[in-house]
Amino acid sequence: MRNRFLGTSSLQVSALGLGLAALGRPGYINLGHADDLESDYHPSAMEARAFAVLDAAWAAGVRYFDAARSYGEAETFLGRWLKLRNLPPAALVVGSKWGYTYTAEWQVRAESHEVKEHTLEVLQRQWQQSRDHLGRAPNLYQIHSATLESGVLGNAAVLSALGRLKDEGVAIGLSVSGPRQGDVISRALDLAPKGRPLFDCVQATWNLLDPSAGEALARARECGLGVIVKEALANGRLTPRNTTLDFASKMALLQQQARRLHTTIDGLAIAAALAQPWADVVLSGAARVEHLQSNLGALAVPWDEEAAVSLQRLREPPETYWQARAGLEWN
Ligand SMILES: NC(=O)c1ccc[n+]([C@@H]2O[C@H](COP(=O)([O-])OP(=O)(O)OC[C@H]3O[C@@H](n4cnc5c(N)ncnc54)[C@H](OP(=O)(O)O)[C@@H]3O)[C@@H](O)[C@H]2O)c1
């Protein structure tokens, strides 16, 4: 897999990255997550599964790995894997996120799975924890799901602390979520304390159901930010697992184009994201080796105008998309 730079940073990444949201904790919202984990939540079994997917990703040329404090033991699993495989820090790029605290106590069903606080205290606490669990400083540290409502983009104490981390050589990023991702990205692009843009990278949801952040991501790329795409499979809704009746006509369209381009449904959906000129990295959220390998098939898909035009019919209003996502069960 050919490497490229993450925006105008010196970080060399691969076109496909691996996200650990589904690998680090018993509960997550992805369709079929419980099946993936075969309902075996013993930490050593979870770690062994994470190692298997990490090894398969490394062997396939994946060089960007995405974790977060709130993904349960994801940072610990990634840190131990890096140590055991004795991978030199410069051989890959590790990104993590702060702002959400994991509260599910290793349960699939929990009153609360994660709590979001974009405060200076949380940043300082989690920066220390991320380094301890990863066994090294992440190359990229991202605000987890920044929104206008969270107020973080107006929090001077947090912004200057991030500026200090940047001075120490850490790339600073933000991930965005919700129906107004574009507005948050625009606000972030305006932030240039001491005349220097603060953010080096933005991570956003972009897929065939909700491509609404595309314009803002193109602008971010033009401004030199790296762009990471998350949820390219809409948490499994753009895979054969989505057997809901009201999705049947859209699934038929996906199958038709996947057949024409000799790929799978997930390969097609990820290829759509890879084809965006502003996308530096598209994340696979696979929790199974065979799903990762199927996702890697996207790299060989000859995406074309016919696919782009015909699959526009899958688009949903962002509010509808995020409402459906909010309705996905933790499993
Ligand atoms: N706010 C944020 O910053 C944020 C939010 C969400 C995600 N992210 C990042 O983005 C990454 C990816 O997103 P995501 O995992 O949430 O969602 P996603 O990539 O849209 O969906 C992944 C889901 O699709 C399933 N899948 C993949 N290939 C498949 C196949 N061939 N057949 C059937 N099912 C298949 C996976 O199943 P298996 O699990 O069985 O492989 C998994 O359930 C995360 O790991 C995380 O790093 C960040």
The ligand as an SDF file (V2000), in Angstrom:
LIG
                    3D

 48 52  0  0  0  0  0  0  0  0999 V2000
  -15.9170   10.3400   17.0540 N   0  0  0  0  0  0  0  0  0  0  0  0
  -14.8770    9.7190   16.6040 C   0  0  0  0  0  0  0  0  0  0  0  0
  -13.8030   10.2210   16.6590 O   0  0  0  0  0  0  0  0  0  0  0  0
  -15.0850    8.3500   15.9990 C   0  0  0  0  0  0  0  0  0  0  0  0
  -16.3620    7.7950   15.9320 C   0  0  0  0  0  0  0  0  0  0  0  0
  -16.5090    6.5610   15.3030 C   0  0  0  0  0  0  0  0  0  0  0  0
  -15.3990    5.9200   14.7550 C   0  0  0  0  0  0  0  0  0  0  0  0
  -14.1710    6.4960   14.8450 N   0  0  0  0  0  0  0  0  0  0  0  0
  -12.9890    5.8250   14.2750 C   0  0  0  0  0  0  0  0  0  0  0  0
  -13.3200    5.2650   13.0300 O   0  0  0  0  0  0  0  0  0  0  0  0
  -13.0800    3.8400   13.0450 C   0  0  0  0  0  0  0  0  0  0  0  0
  -14.0480    3.1110   12.1270 C   0  0  0  0  0  0  0  0  0  0  0  0
  -15.3500    3.4240   12.4160 O   0  0  0  0  0  0  0  0  0  0  0  0
  -16.4170    2.3820   12.9910 P   0  0  0  0  0  0  0  0  0  0  0  0
  -15.8010    1.1050   13.3460 O   0  0  0  0  0  0  0  0  0  0  0  0
  -17.1500    3.1350   14.0400 O   0  0  0  0  0  0  0  0  0  0  0  0
  -17.4230    2.1420   11.8450 O   0  0  0  0  0  0  0  0  0  0  0  0
  -17.3680    1.5880   10.3450 P   0  0  0  0  0  0  0  0  0  0  0  0
  -15.9900    1.4770    9.8940 O   0  0  0  0  0  0  0  0  0  0  0  0
  -18.3100    2.4320    9.5930 O   0  0  0  0  0  0  0  0  0  0  0  0
  -18.0510    0.1510   10.4850 O   0  0  0  0  0  0  0  0  0  0  0  0
  -17.3520   -0.9670   10.8190 C   0  0  0  0  0  0  0  0  0  0  0  0
  -18.3400   -2.1230   10.9580 C   0  0  0  0  0  0  0  0  0  0  0  0
  -18.5200   -2.7240    9.6850 O   0  0  0  0  0  0  0  0  0  0  0  0
  -18.3620   -4.1470    9.8160 C   0  0  0  0  0  0  0  0  0  0  0  0
  -17.7340   -4.7410    8.6400 N   0  0  0  0  0  0  0  0  0  0  0  0
  -16.6000   -4.3760    8.0540 C   0  0  0  0  0  0  0  0  0  0  0  0
  -16.3630   -5.1540    6.9810 N   0  0  0  0  0  0  0  0  0  0  0  0
  -17.3670   -6.0260    6.9130 C   0  0  0  0  0  0  0  0  0  0  0  0
  -17.7000   -7.0930    6.0400 C   0  0  0  0  0  0  0  0  0  0  0  0
  -16.9190   -7.3880    5.0240 N   0  0  0  0  0  0  0  0  0  0  0  0
  -18.8390   -7.7800    6.2540 N   0  0  0  0  0  0  0  0  0  0  0  0
  -19.6290   -7.4840    7.3200 C   0  0  0  0  0  0  0  0  0  0  0  0
  -19.3730   -6.4930    8.1930 N   0  0  0  0  0  0  0  0  0  0  0  0
  -18.2530   -5.7770    7.9920 C   0  0  0  0  0  0  0  0  0  0  0  0
  -17.4160   -4.3000   10.9770 C   0  0  0  0  0  0  0  0  0  0  0  0
  -17.6420   -5.5760   11.4920 O   0  0  0  0  0  0  0  0  0  0  0  0
  -16.4920   -6.2980   12.2810 P   0  0  0  0  0  0  0  0  0  0  0  0
  -16.4020   -5.4750   13.5040 O   0  0  0  0  0  0  0  0  0  0  0  0
  -17.0820   -7.6440   12.4040 O   0  0  0  0  0  0  0  0  0  0  0  0
  -15.2780   -6.3400   11.4860 O   0  0  0  0  0  0  0  0  0  0  0  0
  -17.8790   -3.2230   11.8940 C   0  0  0  0  0  0  0  0  0  0  0  0
  -18.9850   -3.6800   12.6170 O   0  0  0  0  0  0  0  0  0  0  0  0
  -13.1690    3.4800   14.5130 C   0  0  0  0  0  0  0  0  0  0  0  0
  -12.4990    2.2890   14.8370 O   0  0  0  0  0  0  0  0  0  0  0  0
  -12.5110    4.6980   15.1570 C   0  0  0  0  0  0  0  0  0  0  0  0
  -11.1250    4.5920   15.1200 O   0  0  0  0  0  0  0  0  0  0  0  0
  -13.9950    7.7030   15.4550 C   0  0  0  0  0  0  0  0  0  0  0  0
  1  2  1  0
  2  3  2  0
  2  4  1  0
  4  5  1  0
  4 48  2  0
  5  6  2  0
  6  7  1  0
  7  8  2  0
  8  9  1  0
  8 48  1  0
  9 10  1  0
  9 46  1  0
 10 11  1  0
 11 12  1  0
 11 44  1  0
 12 13  1  0
 13 14  1  0
 14 15  2  0
 14 16  1  0
 14 17  1  0
 17 18  1  0
 18 19  2  0
 18 20  1  0
 18 21  1  0
 21 22  1  0
 22 23  1  0
 23 24  1  0
 23 42  1  0
 24 25  1  0
 25 26  1  0
 25 36  1  0
 26 27  1  0
 26 35  1  0
 27 28  2  0
 28 29  1  0
 29 30  1  0
 29 35  2  0
 30 31  1  0
 30 32  2  0
 32 33  1  0
 33 34  2  0
 34 35  1  0
 36 37  1  0
 36 42  1  0
 37 38  1  0
 38 39  2  0
 38 40  1  0
 38 41  1  0
 42 43  1  0
 44 45  1  0
 44 46  1  0
 46 47  1  0
M  CHG  2   8   1  16  -1
M  END
$$$$
